[in-house]
């Protein structure tokens, strides 16, 4: 039964699509405004991300084997 409803819906849409003139269909002013709003939003998000990434204070932890060998701890010589 659901297939019958889908078929009926498509039969009503197909004549409407045939009436459209392909040379007159444009995104228009609304399409431009939506695109411009998305572009401004992405620009603001990127700016905010760069600001937050600049505030990150990250120091990489040394590898456990390299730190103990460099300090000369007794545990380092036992592992060799």
Buried (B, 14 or more C-beta within 10 A) or exposed (E): EEEEEEEEEEEEEEEEEEEEEEEEEEEEEEEEEEEEEEEEEEEEEEEEEEEEEEEEEEEEEEEEEEEBBEEEEEEBEEEE
